[in-house]
Each structure stands twice: as structure tokens, then as C-alpha cells.
Amino acid sequence: MGRRSRKKSAAPATRAVPQPKPQPAEPAPPRDALADRYARSRERDEAVRRTLEPLPEGERPGAVTVAAIVAFVMAVANIVAAVAGATLGSNAIGYTVMSTAILLGCAGGMWFGARYWAVMGFMVVLIFQILSLSFALIRVERWWYALLVLVAIGLLGWMFWKLIRALARIQMPDRPGAAGR
């Protein structure tokens, strides 16, 4: 069997037609443009901060009040579930005690003075609840269970959203008497 050469046969020499040079692409925005965008973002943030009113001493936003009540109810539900005899193993007791203590601490901190750390801690608890309920949707067997879980996720997400603005008002630096918080 013969071998074929993969080389192309020599073509007659022709004069190459000059091709137009491609135009360079848009140059990357200079660093000043990026700095301008950050400056505009900071200006928008400052405009929003100017619209917020600091909380007077002893005031608690409505969202924080509702969150304190929900945290207390969740802590009581933990205790009731533990007393009712939910036998989940030896690790369940430690988890129940710890989660109940966290919820009671957050509820107390939100109820007695709208503390920043309490609101932030409860928002972390809300995120974990939303994530665990979202993962629970994978194992749902009946459609109405899924509907209940979706409603719970929606309500917890709404509460989280409402706490964001309340948290911004709580952390404002010119709040009277807020130096010790």
C-alpha cells in the first residue's frame, strides 16, 4: 500500500491580497470609570441613609417586635417538642438546648431594647430555617405539604426582608445613648 503525503502540493505563487487590519476591540474602561461607579454607589447609599430616622431610645420597630414574638414561640415549640418525647438520639438534647438558648437570647435582646446583635442573630436563624425548609422540599410526598413548606419559606423570607431596614435603623451611629451597645 502506498502512503499519501499530507503535505499540500505546491501551488503556483500568487500575489497575496492585503487584508484590512482588524480594528482593536473597545479598550477596557480605565480605573477612573470603576472608581466613578463606586462613588455613585456610595452616593446612593448615603441618600438612603439620610432618609432613615434613628430610633429613639426604647423604641422598637414593628418588624423587630414581631420577630421577638416569633423567636419566643419557636423557643417554646422546641421545649414542647423535647418534653413531648421526641426521641431523636443523644445529640438531639444538646441541639435542642442550644437552639432554645439562642432563640431565647435573640427574643430577649429584640424585646428588651432592640439590640443589633439579637436582630442579626435571629436573621441568621431565619436563613438556616429557610435553607432547611428548602431542602425539605426535596423529600415532600404530598402536594399540600409542599404548599405549607412554601408558605413557611415565604413568610420567613418576608420577615427577613423586613428586618433588614429595621437593622439599618438600629445600627445608626447618632442614636442617643447607643454608645454602650
TORDRENRO-387837 format. One record per atom (N, C-alpha, C): x, y, z; residue in three letters; atom name. Coordinates in nm, 4 decimals. Example, Ala and Ser with C-alpha at 12.3 -4.5 7.8 and 13.67 -1.06 7.14 Angstrom:
1.3190, -0.5690, 0.7800, ala, N .
1.2300, -0.4500, 0.7800, ala, CA .
1.3200, -0.3300, 0.7800, ala, C .
1.2850, -0.2250, 0.7080, ser, N .
1.3670, -0.1060, 0.7140, ser, CA .
1.2900, 0.0030, 0.7870, ser, C .
// end
This chain:
0.0834, -0.1173, 0.0000, met, N .
0.0000, 0.0000, 0.0000, met, CA .
0.0877, 0.1233, 0.0000, met, C .
0.0454, 0.2138, -0.0744, gly, N .
0.1199, 0.3380, -0.0833, gly, CA .
0.0810, 0.4344, 0.0269, gly, C .
0.1703, 0.5234, 0.0547, arg, N .
0.1424, 0.6262, 0.1563, arg, CA .
0.1107, 0.7566, 0.0862, arg, C .
0.0158, 0.8204, 0.1341, arg, N .
-0.0157, 0.9521, 0.0818, arg, CA .
0.0525, 1.0576, 0.1645, arg, C .
0.0981, 1.1543, 0.1016, ser, N .
0.1591, 1.2637, 0.1737, ser, CA .
0.0500, 1.3594, 0.2193, ser, C .
0.0652, 1.4061, 0.3372, arg, N .
-0.0340, 1.5011, 0.3885, arg, CA .
0.0011, 1.6434, 0.3514, arg, C .
0.1135, 1.6606, 0.2921, lys, N .
0.1526, 1.7945, 0.2512, lys, CA .
0.0721, 1.8347, 0.1295, lys, C .
0.0369, 1.9631, 0.1291, lys, N .
-0.0360, 2.0134, 0.0133, lys, CA .
0.0641, 2.0335, -0.0987, lys, C .
0.0146, 2.0113, -0.2149, ser, N .
0.1045, 2.0308, -0.3282, ser, CA .
0.1338, 2.1792, -0.3418, ser, C .
0.2485, 2.2053, -0.3911, ala, N .
0.2900, 2.3440, -0.4050, ala, CA .
0.2011, 2.4126, -0.5052, ala, C .
0.1384, 2.5193, -0.4630, ala, N .
0.0503, 2.5949, -0.5504, ala, CA .
0.1335, 2.7006, -0.6198, ala, C .
0.0885, 2.7438, -0.7332, pro, N .
0.1638, 2.8486, -0.8008, pro, CA .
0.1669, 2.9738, -0.7148, pro, C .
0.2777, 3.0403, -0.7166, ala, N .
0.2951, 3.1606, -0.6355, ala, CA .
0.2036, 3.2701, -0.6870, ala, C .
0.1219, 3.3207, -0.5997, thr, N .
0.0324, 3.4308, -0.6342, thr, CA .
0.0588, 3.5438, -0.5387, thr, C .
0.0253, 3.6551, -0.5857, arg, N .
0.0461, 3.7714, -0.5016, arg, CA .
-0.0662, 3.7802, -0.3989, arg, C .
-0.0276, 3.7930, -0.2732, ala, N .
-0.1264, 3.7979, -0.1658, ala, CA .
-0.1968, 3.9327, -0.1663, ala, C .
-0.3264, 3.9273, -0.1523, val, N .
-0.4060, 4.0491, -0.1449, val, CA .
-0.4021, 4.0978, -0.0003, val, C .
-0.3644, 4.2213, 0.0188, pro, N .
-0.3574, 4.2687, 0.1584, pro, CA .
-0.4965, 4.2695, 0.2216, pro, C .
-0.5042, 4.2138, 0.3394, gln, N .
-0.6296, 4.2099, 0.4156, gln, CA .
-0.6332, 4.3317, 0.5072, gln, C .
-0.7516, 4.3877, 0.5267, pro, N .
-0.7591, 4.5022, 0.6188, pro, CA .
-0.7281, 4.4551, 0.7609, pro, C .
-0.6561, 4.5357, 0.8343, lys, N .
-0.6215, 4.5006, 0.9718, lys, CA .
-0.7458, 4.5139, 1.0583, lys, C .
-0.7669, 4.4155, 1.1446, pro, N .
-0.8838, 4.4263, 1.2333, pro, CA .
-0.8657, 4.5425, 1.3304, pro, C .
-0.9766, 4.6086, 1.3554, gln, N .
-0.9751, 4.7207, 1.4474, gln, CA .
-0.9625, 4.6673, 1.5899, gln, C .
-0.8893, 4.7355, 1.6729, pro, N .
-0.8778, 4.6880, 1.8116, pro, CA .
-1.0139, 4.6960, 1.8800, pro, C .
-1.0351, 4.6008, 1.9709, ala, N .
-1.1614, 4.5976, 2.0455, ala, CA .
-1.1684, 4.7190, 2.1360, ala, C .
-1.2895, 4.7442, 2.1886, glu, N .
-1.3088, 4.8553, 2.2809, glu, CA .
-1.2084, 4.8426, 2.3939, glu, C .
-1.1411, 4.9487, 2.4243, pro, N .
-1.0456, 4.9393, 2.5351, pro, CA .
-1.1213, 4.9200, 2.6663, pro, C .
-1.0571, 4.8511, 2.7583, ala, N .
-1.1182, 4.8293, 2.8893, ala, CA .
-1.1362, 4.9644, 2.9569, ala, C .
-1.2442, 4.9796, 3.0323, pro, N .
-1.2653, 5.1086, 3.0976, pro, CA .
-1.1500, 5.1378, 3.1927, pro, C .
-1.1072, 5.2603, 3.1930, pro, N .
-0.9970, 5.2936, 3.2830, pro, CA .
-1.0401, 5.2807, 3.4286, pro, C .
-0.9453, 5.2751, 3.5158, arg, N .
-0.9731, 5.2601, 3.6576, arg, CA .
-1.0599, 5.3735, 3.7104, arg, C .
-1.0513, 5.4892, 3.6477, asp, N .
-1.1307, 5.6031, 3.6929, asp, CA .
-1.2794, 5.5760, 3.6745, asp, C .
-1.3169, 5.5046, 3.5672, ala, N .
-1.4582, 5.4728, 3.5451, ala, CA .
-1.5088, 5.3816, 3.6553, ala, C .
-1.4275, 5.2859, 3.6967, leu, N .
-1.4661, 5.1969, 3.8049, leu, CA .
-1.4803, 5.2750, 3.9355, leu, C .
-1.3888, 5.3644, 3.9590, ala, N .
-1.3964, 5.4473, 4.0792, ala, CA .
-1.5217, 5.5358, 4.0750, ala, C .
-1.5575, 5.5837, 3.9555, asp, N .
-1.6794, 5.6649, 3.9425, asp, CA .
-1.8027, 5.5841, 3.9775, asp, C .
-1.8054, 5.4583, 3.9324, arg, N .
-1.9205, 5.3736, 3.9649, arg, CA .
-1.9313, 5.3503, 4.1148, arg, C .
-1.8170, 5.3256, 4.1801, tyr, N .
-1.8193, 5.3072, 4.3253, tyr, CA .
-1.8647, 5.4353, 4.3949, tyr, C .
-1.8218, 5.5490, 4.3442, ala, N .
-1.8614, 5.6769, 4.4037, ala, CA .
-2.0124, 5.6980, 4.3903, ala, C .
-2.0679, 5.6653, 4.2729, arg, N .
-2.2137, 5.6790, 4.2556, arg, CA .
-2.2878, 5.5845, 4.3495, arg, C .
-2.2344, 5.4638, 4.3681, ser, N .
-2.2968, 5.3690, 4.4588, ser, CA .
-2.2942, 5.4203, 4.6023, ser, C .
-2.1811, 5.4778, 4.6411, arg, N .
-2.1718, 5.5345, 4.7756, arg, CA .
-2.2687, 5.6513, 4.7933, arg, C .
-2.2869, 5.7324, 4.6896, glu, N .
-2.3818, 5.8436, 4.6968, glu, CA .
-2.5248, 5.7928, 4.7149, glu, C .
-2.5601, 5.6865, 4.6412, arg, N .
-2.6945, 5.6281, 4.6580, arg, CA .
-2.7127, 5.5745, 4.7991, arg, C .
-2.6092, 5.5068, 4.8532, asp, N .
-2.6179, 5.4552, 4.9894, asp, CA .
-2.6386, 5.5681, 5.0896, asp, C .
-2.5646, 5.6762, 5.0716, glu, N .
-2.5782, 5.7908, 5.1619, glu, CA .
-2.7179, 5.8528, 5.1523, glu, C .
-2.7729, 5.8574, 5.0306, ala, N .
-2.9082, 5.9126, 5.0137, ala, CA .
-3.0101, 5.8277, 5.0889, ala, C .
-2.9950, 5.6966, 5.0836, val, N .
-3.0866, 5.6079, 5.1571, val, CA .
-3.0672, 5.6262, 5.3066, val, C .
-2.9424, 5.6366, 5.3514, arg, N .
-2.9157, 5.6556, 5.4945, arg, CA .
-2.9763, 5.7859, 5.5454, arg, C .
-2.9771, 5.8907, 5.4618, arg, N .
-3.0348, 6.0189, 5.5043, arg, CA .
-3.1853, 6.0080, 5.5240, arg, C .
-3.2509, 5.9148, 5.4526, thr, N .
-3.3953, 5.9007, 5.4675, thr, CA .
-3.4326, 5.8219, 5.5928, thr, C .
-3.3376, 5.7474, 5.6480, leu, N .
-3.3659, 5.6693, 5.7681, leu, CA .
-3.3653, 5.7588, 5.8909, leu, C .
-3.4592, 5.7335, 5.9790, glu, N .
-3.4627, 5.8062, 6.1053, glu, CA .
-3.4051, 5.7152, 6.2125, glu, C .
-3.3149, 5.7679, 6.2955, pro, N .
-3.2635, 5.6839, 6.4035, pro, CA .
-3.3748, 5.6529, 6.5032, pro, C .
-3.3629, 5.5388, 6.5664, leu, N .
-3.4631, 5.5004, 6.6658, leu, CA .
-3.4441, 5.5814, 6.7934, leu, C .
-3.5522, 5.6360, 6.8460, pro, N .
-3.5404, 5.6980, 6.9785, pro, CA .
-3.5133, 5.5895, 7.0830, pro, C .
-3.4574, 5.6297, 7.1933, glu, N .
-3.4247, 5.5338, 7.2990, glu, CA .
-3.5512, 5.4612, 7.3449, glu, C .
-3.5427, 5.3314, 7.3503, gly, N .
-3.6541, 5.2496, 7.3966, gly, CA .
-3.7550, 5.2128, 7.2889, gly, C .
-3.7413, 5.2667, 7.1674, glu, N .
-3.8348, 5.2330, 7.0601, glu, CA .
-3.7902, 5.1031, 6.9930, glu, C .
-3.8895, 5.0290, 6.9476, arg, N .
-3.8638, 4.9032, 6.8785, arg, CA .
-3.9496, 4.9016, 6.7524, arg, C .
-3.8881, 4.8835, 6.6341, pro, N .
-3.9686, 4.8769, 6.5112, pro, CA .
-4.0663, 4.7597, 6.5168, pro, C .
-4.1748, 4.7729, 6.4415, gly, N .
-4.2767, 4.6675, 6.4405, gly, CA .
-4.2223, 4.5335, 6.3945, gly, C .
-4.1322, 4.5338, 6.2966, ala, N .
-4.0755, 4.4080, 6.2474, ala, CA .
-3.9933, 4.3396, 6.3558, ala, C .
-3.9251, 4.4181, 6.4382, val, N .
-3.8447, 4.3595, 6.5467, val, CA .
-3.9361, 4.3030, 6.6548, val, C .
-4.0482, 4.3693, 6.6808, thr, N .
-4.1444, 4.3183, 6.7782, thr, CA .
-4.2010, 4.1842, 6.7324, thr, C .
-4.2414, 4.1776, 6.6066, val, N .
-4.2946, 4.0519, 6.5521, val, CA .
-4.1869, 3.9434, 6.5562, val, C .
-4.0631, 3.9800, 6.5213, ala, N .
-3.9546, 3.8826, 6.5222, ala, CA .
-3.9270, 3.8316, 6.6634, ala, C .
-3.9357, 3.9196, 6.7628, ala, N .
-3.9157, 3.8765, 6.9018, ala, CA .
-4.0221, 3.7769, 6.9438, ala, C .
-4.1454, 3.8021, 6.9044, ile, N .
-4.2548, 3.7104, 6.9386, ile, CA .
-4.2345, 3.5763, 6.8669, ile, C .
-4.1968, 3.5812, 6.7384, val, N .
-4.1738, 3.4577, 6.6628, val, CA .
-4.0576, 3.3786, 6.7236, val, C .
-3.9516, 3.4459, 6.7640, ala, N .
-3.8378, 3.3769, 6.8254, ala, CA .
-3.8799, 3.3101, 6.9561, ala, C .
-3.9612, 3.3796, 7.0348, phe, N .
-4.0086, 3.3204, 7.1605, phe, CA .
-4.0978, 3.1994, 7.1340, phe, C .
-4.1860, 3.2097, 7.0356, val, N .
-4.2740, 3.0979, 7.0016, val, CA .
-4.1919, 2.9783, 6.9516, val, C .
-4.0883, 3.0060, 6.8725, met, N .
-4.0021, 2.8970, 6.8240, met, CA .
-3.9283, 2.8294, 6.9400, met, C .
-3.8840, 2.9079, 7.0388, ala, N .
-3.8167, 2.8513, 7.1551, ala, CA .
-3.9125, 2.7646, 7.2358, ala, C .
-4.0347, 2.8136, 7.2543, val, N .
-4.1354, 2.7350, 7.3274, val, CA .
-4.1678, 2.6071, 7.2509, val, C .
-4.1766, 2.6149, 7.1187, ala, N .
-4.2029, 2.4955, 7.0383, ala, CA .
-4.0895, 2.3939, 7.0526, ala, C .
-3.9654, 2.4399, 7.0623, asn, N .
-3.8523, 2.3497, 7.0865, asn, CA .
-3.8684, 2.2768, 7.2192, asn, C .
-3.9046, 2.3520, 7.3227, ile, N .
-3.9194, 2.2928, 7.4556, ile, CA .
-4.0348, 2.1933, 7.4567, ile, C .
-4.1473, 2.2308, 7.3966, val, N .
-4.2635, 2.1409, 7.3917, val, CA .
-4.2287, 2.0124, 7.3168, val, C .
-4.1566, 2.0234, 7.2062, ala, N .
-4.1181, 1.9050, 7.1297, ala, CA .
-4.0247, 1.8164, 7.2114, ala, C .
-3.9352, 1.8758, 7.2886, ala, N .
-3.8433, 1.7969, 7.3704, ala, CA .
-3.9170, 1.7272, 7.4842, ala, C .
-4.0099, 1.7986, 7.5480, val, N .
-4.0848, 1.7405, 7.6595, val, CA .
-4.1822, 1.6344, 7.6095, val, C .
-4.2375, 1.6535, 7.4913, ala, N .
-4.3349, 1.5586, 7.4367, ala, CA .
-4.2712, 1.4232, 7.4071, ala, C .
-4.1404, 1.4175, 7.4141, gly, N .
-4.0749, 1.2881, 7.3997, gly, CA .
-4.0223, 1.2616, 7.2612, gly, C .
-3.9844, 1.3644, 7.1906, ala, N .
-3.9246, 1.3441, 7.0598, ala, CA .
-3.7896, 1.2772, 7.0812, ala, C .
-3.7833, 1.1481, 7.0538, thr, N .
-3.6598, 1.0718, 7.0743, thr, CA .
-3.5832, 1.0668, 6.9442, thr, C .
-3.4871, 1.1561, 6.9337, leu, N .
-3.4082, 1.1636, 6.8110, leu, CA .
-3.2642, 1.1226, 6.8345, leu, C .
-3.2319, 1.0787, 6.9546, gly, N .
-3.0942, 1.0401, 6.9837, gly, CA .
-3.0337, 1.1325, 7.0872, gly, C .
-2.9119, 1.1007, 7.1265, ser, N .
-2.8470, 1.1772, 7.2320, ser, CA .
-2.8046, 1.3159, 7.1847, ser, C .
-2.7749, 1.3320, 7.0569, asn, N .
-2.7352, 1.4634, 7.0057, asn, CA .
-2.8523, 1.5597, 7.0002, asn, C .
-2.9738, 1.5092, 6.9976, ala, N .
-3.0907, 1.5958, 6.9878, ala, CA .
-3.1077, 1.6802, 7.1130, ala, C .
-3.0690, 1.6285, 7.2279, ile, N .
-3.0843, 1.7046, 7.3516, ile, CA .
-2.9922, 1.8271, 7.3496, ile, C .
-2.8685, 1.8066, 7.3106, gly, N .
-2.7748, 1.9184, 7.3027, gly, CA .
-2.8185, 2.0217, 7.2001, gly, C .
-2.8673, 1.9734, 7.0862, tyr, N .
-2.9151, 2.0646, 6.9820, tyr, CA .
-3.0354, 2.1435, 7.0317, tyr, C .
-3.1280, 2.0759, 7.1002, thr, N .
-3.2481, 2.1426, 7.1499, thr, CA .
-3.2124, 2.2493, 7.2532, thr, C .
-3.1231, 2.2151, 7.3440, val, N .
-3.0844, 2.3116, 7.4470, val, CA .
-3.0160, 2.4327, 7.3830, val, C .
-2.9243, 2.4061, 7.2901, met, N .
-2.8502, 2.5165, 7.2282, met, CA .
-2.9424, 2.6037, 7.1438, met, C .
-3.0261, 2.5439, 7.0598, ser, N .
-3.1127, 2.6248, 6.9738, ser, CA .
-3.2162, 2.7018, 7.0559, ser, C .
-3.2654, 2.6416, 7.1634, thr, N .
-3.3602, 2.7116, 7.2503, thr, CA .
-3.2929, 2.8295, 7.3199, thr, C .
-3.1696, 2.8104, 7.3644, ala, N .
-3.0977, 2.9200, 7.4297, ala, CA .
-3.0722, 3.0340, 7.3312, ala, C .
-3.0352, 3.0012, 7.2094, ile, N .
-3.0116, 3.1047, 7.1084, ile, CA .
-3.1408, 3.1799, 7.0795, ile, C .
-3.2503, 3.1066, 7.0613, leu, N .
-3.3781, 3.1720, 7.0320, leu, CA .
-3.4253, 3.2595, 7.1478, leu, C .
-3.4091, 3.2111, 7.2705, leu, N .
-3.4497, 3.2926, 7.3860, leu, CA .
-3.3605, 3.4154, 7.4002, leu, C .
-3.2310, 3.3995, 7.3732, gly, N .
-3.1404, 3.5149, 7.3778, gly, CA .
-3.1780, 3.6189, 7.2732, gly, C .
-3.2071, 3.5723, 7.1517, cys, N .
-3.2482, 3.6657, 7.0462, cys, CA .
-3.3807, 3.7320, 7.0797, cys, C .
-3.4767, 3.6534, 7.1300, ala, N .
-3.6073, 3.7103, 7.1654, ala, CA .
-3.5918, 3.8156, 7.2741, ala, C .
-3.5124, 3.7854, 7.3765, gly, N .
-3.4912, 3.8823, 7.4849, gly, CA .
-3.4192, 4.0070, 7.4362, gly, C .
-3.3166, 3.9890, 7.3545, gly, N .
-3.2425, 4.1034, 7.3030, gly, CA .
-3.3258, 4.1919, 7.2128, gly, C .
-3.4163, 4.1309, 7.1365, met, N .
-3.5026, 4.2109, 7.0492, met, CA .
-3.6145, 4.2778, 7.1284, met, C .
-3.6671, 4.2073, 7.2308, trp, N .
-3.7790, 4.2623, 7.3072, trp, CA .
-3.7334, 4.3729, 7.4024, trp, C .
-3.6219, 4.3524, 7.4700, phe, N .
-3.5737, 4.4483, 7.5686, phe, CA .
-3.4648, 4.5365, 7.5075, phe, C .
-3.5011, 4.6246, 7.4183, gly, N .
-3.4074, 4.7239, 7.3695, gly, CA .
-3.3672, 4.7122, 7.2240, gly, C .
-3.4226, 4.6236, 7.1484, ala, N .
-3.3915, 4.6113, 7.0048, ala, CA .
-3.2408, 4.6120, 6.9820, ala, C .
-3.1726, 4.5158, 7.0384, arg, N .
-3.0271, 4.5057, 7.0252, arg, CA .
-2.9891, 4.4594, 6.8846, arg, C .
-2.8833, 4.5200, 6.8336, tyr, N .
-2.8342, 4.4871, 6.6987, tyr, CA .
-2.7945, 4.3400, 6.6896, tyr, C .
-2.7195, 4.2914, 6.7869, trp, N .
-2.6716, 4.1531, 6.7836, trp, CA .
-2.7872, 4.0544, 6.7877, trp, C .
-2.8954, 4.0885, 6.8561, ala, N .
-3.0100, 3.9983, 6.8658, ala, CA .
-3.0832, 3.9885, 6.7319, ala, C .
-3.1012, 4.1038, 6.6675, val, N .
-3.1681, 4.1037, 6.5366, val, CA .
-3.0829, 4.0283, 6.4346, val, C .
-2.9519, 4.0551, 6.4364, met, N .
-2.8628, 3.9873, 6.3430, met, CA .
-2.8602, 3.8360, 6.3695, met, C .
-2.8563, 3.7972, 6.4949, gly, N .
-2.8586, 3.6544, 6.5294, gly, CA .
-2.9872, 3.5874, 6.4844, gly, C .
-3.0994, 3.6552, 6.5032, phe, N .
-3.2261, 3.5969, 6.4599, phe, CA .
-3.2337, 3.5879, 6.3078, phe, C .
-3.1724, 3.6848, 6.2390, met, N .
-3.1699, 3.6772, 6.0926, met, CA .
-3.0887, 3.5557, 6.0466, met, C .
-2.9830, 3.5224, 6.1182, val, N .
-2.9056, 3.4012, 6.0864, val, CA .
-2.9920, 3.2773, 6.1088, val, C .
-3.0672, 3.2756, 6.2183, val, N .
-3.1583, 3.1633, 6.2439, val, CA .
-3.2611, 3.1527, 6.1312, val, C .
-3.3138, 3.2671, 6.0865, leu, N .
-3.4108, 3.2661, 5.9770, leu, CA .
-3.3501, 3.2069, 5.8494, leu, C .
-3.2255, 3.2442, 5.8200, ile, N .
-3.1602, 3.1910, 5.6999, ile, CA .
-3.1474, 3.0398, 5.7089, ile, C .
-3.1051, 2.9895, 5.8257, phe, N .
-3.0929, 2.8443, 5.8415, phe, CA .
-3.2288, 2.7753, 5.8290, phe, C .
-3.3330, 2.8379, 5.8819, gln, N .
-3.4670, 2.7795, 5.8692, gln, CA .
-3.5125, 2.7783, 5.7232, gln, C .
-3.4882, 2.8871, 5.6523, ile, N .
-3.5272, 2.8937, 5.5107, ile, CA .
-3.4524, 2.7873, 5.4309, ile, C .
-3.3228, 2.7725, 5.4567, leu, N .
-3.2448, 2.6712, 5.3845, leu, CA .
-3.2910, 2.5301, 5.4175, leu, C .
-3.3157, 2.5019, 5.5453, ser, N .
-3.3588, 2.3668, 5.5813, ser, CA .
-3.4967, 2.3351, 5.5240, ser, C .
-3.5856, 2.4340, 5.5222, leu, N .
-3.7171, 2.4107, 5.4613, leu, CA .
-3.7053, 2.3925, 5.3094, leu, C .
-3.6121, 2.4657, 5.2490, ser, N .
-3.5917, 2.4497, 5.1046, ser, CA .
-3.5414, 2.3093, 5.0725, ser, C .
-3.4498, 2.2597, 5.1552, phe, N .
-3.4020, 2.1219, 5.1349, phe, CA .
-3.5115, 2.0204, 5.1659, phe, C .
-3.6025, 2.0546, 5.2563, ala, N .
-3.7127, 1.9641, 5.2890, ala, CA .
-3.8073, 1.9473, 5.1708, ala, C .
-3.8118, 2.0452, 5.0823, leu, N .
-3.8981, 2.0331, 4.9641, leu, CA .
-3.8583, 1.9149, 4.8752, leu, C .
-3.7338, 1.8737, 4.8850, ile, N .
-3.6869, 1.7613, 4.8030, ile, CA .
-3.7595, 1.6329, 4.8417, ile, C .
-3.7892, 1.6170, 4.9695, arg, N .
-3.8468, 1.4923, 5.0192, arg, CA .
-3.9985, 1.4966, 5.0391, arg, C .
-4.0641, 1.6016, 4.9957, val, N .
-4.2086, 1.6142, 5.0167, val, CA .
-4.2823, 1.5079, 4.9358, val, C .
-4.3792, 1.4435, 5.0012, glu, N .
-4.4544, 1.3363, 4.9356, glu, CA .
-4.5944, 1.3777, 4.8923, glu, C .
-4.6504, 1.4768, 4.9563, arg, N .
-4.7854, 1.5217, 4.9216, arg, CA .
-4.7801, 1.6682, 4.8803, arg, C .
-4.8630, 1.7084, 4.7867, trp, N .
-4.8590, 1.8440, 4.7328, trp, CA .
-4.8926, 1.9486, 4.8377, trp, C .
-4.9819, 1.9177, 4.9288, trp, N .
-5.0203, 2.0174, 5.0275, trp, CA .
-4.9124, 2.0352, 5.1339, trp, C .
-4.8270, 1.9337, 5.1566, tyr, N .
-4.7087, 1.9542, 5.2414, tyr, CA .
-4.6162, 2.0557, 5.1746, tyr, C .
-4.5992, 2.0381, 5.0446, ala, N .
-4.5132, 2.1312, 4.9696, ala, CA .
-4.5695, 2.2728, 4.9771, ala, C .
-4.6999, 2.2852, 4.9683, leu, N .
-4.7626, 2.4172, 4.9777, leu, CA .
-4.7389, 2.4802, 5.1151, leu, C .
-4.7526, 2.4002, 5.2215, leu, N .
-4.7264, 2.4520, 5.3564, leu, CA .
-4.5809, 2.4954, 5.3726, leu, C .
-4.4896, 2.4151, 5.3197, val, N .
-4.3477, 2.4487, 5.3294, val, CA .
-4.3184, 2.5760, 5.2500, val, C .
-4.3767, 2.5897, 5.1326, leu, N .
-4.3553, 2.7105, 5.0524, leu, CA .
-4.4108, 2.8348, 5.1211, leu, C .
-4.5251, 2.8225, 5.1869, val, N .
-4.5814, 2.9349, 5.2615, val, CA .
-4.4883, 2.9725, 5.3773, val, C .
-4.4359, 2.8706, 5.4470, ala, N .
-4.3436, 2.8977, 5.5576, ala, CA .
-4.2168, 2.9667, 5.5068, ala, C .
-4.1632, 2.9204, 5.3943, ile, N .
-4.0442, 2.9835, 5.3359, ile, CA .
-4.0750, 3.1283, 5.2991, ile, C .
-4.1919, 3.1512, 5.2399, gly, N .
-4.2296, 3.2867, 5.2016, gly, CA .
-4.2431, 3.3786, 5.3218, gly, C .
-4.3056, 3.3312, 5.4297, leu, N .
-4.3226, 3.4141, 5.5493, leu, CA .
-4.1891, 3.4437, 5.6175, leu, C .
-4.1033, 3.3426, 5.6256, leu, N .
-3.9724, 3.3646, 5.6864, leu, CA .
-3.8881, 3.4604, 5.6022, leu, C .
-3.8968, 3.4470, 5.4704, gly, N .
-3.8248, 3.5384, 5.3817, gly, CA .
-3.8766, 3.6801, 5.3929, gly, C .
-4.0080, 3.6951, 5.4062, trp, N .
-4.0677, 3.8280, 5.4235, trp, CA .
-4.0202, 3.8899, 5.5547, trp, C .
-4.0153, 3.8103, 5.6613, met, N .
-3.9687, 3.8612, 5.7894, met, CA .
-3.8216, 3.9039, 5.7803, met, C .
-3.7414, 3.8234, 5.7124, phe, N .
-3.6003, 3.8590, 5.6935, phe, CA .
-3.5894, 3.9924, 5.6211, phe, C .
-3.6672, 4.0086, 5.5155, trp, N .
-3.6643, 4.1326, 5.4369, trp, CA .
-3.7034, 4.2526, 5.5229, trp, C .
-3.8043, 4.2383, 5.6054, lys, N .
-3.8495, 4.3482, 5.6904, lys, CA .
-3.7461, 4.3825, 5.7975, lys, C .
-3.6696, 4.2842, 5.8414, leu, N .
-3.5704, 4.3088, 5.9453, leu, CA .
-3.4482, 4.3845, 5.8925, leu, C .
-3.4254, 4.3815, 5.7612, ile, N .
-3.3087, 4.4497, 5.7048, ile, CA .
-3.3171, 4.6002, 5.7304, ile, C .
-3.4297, 4.6609, 5.7015, arg, N .
-3.4436, 4.8060, 5.7228, arg, CA .
-3.4426, 4.8392, 5.8714, arg, C .
-3.5065, 4.7546, 5.9513, ala, N .
-3.5043, 4.7775, 6.0960, ala, CA .
-3.3618, 4.7692, 6.1487, ala, C .
-3.2843, 4.6777, 6.0961, leu, N .
-3.1451, 4.6637, 6.1381, leu, CA .
-3.0645, 4.7873, 6.1007, leu, C .
-3.0928, 4.8453, 5.9859, ala, N .
-3.0237, 4.9683, 5.9452, ala, CA .
-3.0567, 5.0823, 6.0410, ala, C .
-3.1797, 5.0901, 6.0852, arg, N .
-3.2165, 5.1962, 6.1798, arg, CA .
-3.1553, 5.1725, 6.3169, arg, C .
-3.1411, 5.0469, 6.3557, ile, N .
-3.0841, 5.0156, 6.4868, ile, CA .
-2.9360, 5.0516, 6.4912, ile, C .
-2.8648, 5.0280, 6.3839, gln, N .
-2.7202, 5.0491, 6.3856, gln, CA .
-2.6772, 5.1918, 6.3583, gln, C .
-2.7695, 5.2822, 6.3366, met, N .
-2.7321, 5.4201, 6.3066, met, CA .
-2.6501, 5.4794, 6.4202, met, C .
-2.5380, 5.5427, 6.3881, pro, N .
-2.4456, 5.5868, 6.4924, pro, CA .
-2.4931, 5.7041, 6.5771, pro, C .
-2.5804, 5.7891, 6.5242, asp, N .
-2.6194, 5.9073, 6.6012, asp, CA .
-2.7420, 5.8831, 6.6873, asp, C .
-2.7670, 5.7598, 6.7204, arg, N .
-2.8777, 5.7267, 6.8078, arg, CA .
-2.8415, 5.7645, 6.9514, arg, C .
-2.9256, 5.8377, 7.0198, pro, N .
-2.8913, 5.8799, 7.1553, pro, CA .
-2.8776, 5.7596, 7.2497, pro, C .
-2.7702, 5.7592, 7.3251, gly, N .
-2.7488, 5.6525, 7.4240, gly, CA .
-2.7050, 5.5217, 7.3623, gly, C .
-2.6629, 5.5199, 7.2358, ala, N .
-2.6269, 5.3947, 7.1691, ala, CA .
-2.4793, 5.3620, 7.1843, ala, C .
-2.4048, 5.4390, 7.2601, ala, N .
-2.2608, 5.4164, 7.2692, ala, CA .
-2.2288, 5.2843, 7.3383, ala, C .
-2.3098, 5.2392, 7.4301, gly, N .
-2.2795, 5.1164, 7.5050, gly, CA .
-2.3310, 4.9897, 7.4417, gly, C .
-2.3787, 4.9974, 7.3198, arg, N .
-2.4384, 4.8776, 7.2584, arg, CA .
-2.3389, 4.7994, 7.1827, arg, C .
// end
